[in-house]
Amino acid sequence: MKQYIGLDVSIKETAISIRQDGKRIWRGKCASDPQLLAAVIRKRAPYAWRVVFETGPLS
């Protein structure tokens, strides 16, 4: 059961999308803080296989 995480990073907030088996299973936002992001990912995607970032000036 592989889960894939997409992060769209901005200064204040990061949008998070989690997919499994080609379907989105969760989407949300949290503050752009590494500890908070890690906590959300651990809680919502315990089987994370790959994390990808949106490319842009803040990537």
Secondary structure, 3 states (H helix, E strand, C coil): CCEEEEEEECCCEEEEEEEECCEEEEEEEEECCHHHHHHHHHHHCCCEEEEEECCCCCC
